[in-house]
Amino acid sequence: MSQDKASLLDIVQAGQLILQFAHGLDREQLEADLRTQSAILYQIAIMGEATKRLSREFREQHPQAPWDDMAGM
């Protein structure tokens, strides 16, 4: 698997986990649940790191995505 494909897979999987962790929680519940907050923030960090591994060529081919913002997460 290419590095770009592996990185994209990491981004998608992290996003799916975030959705699972947050499912059924309203804002107040999430604010009170430090464990879930931590799990979500960890997945966001994974997304940021995976974005940094994407090749410059791939990012240039898909300029509509906010790559710099994602890498800064």
Secondary structure, 3 states (H helix, E strand, C coil): CCHHHHHHHHHHHHHHHHHHHHCCCCHHHHHHCHHHHHHHHHHHHHHHHHHHHCCHHHHHHCCCCCHHHHHCC
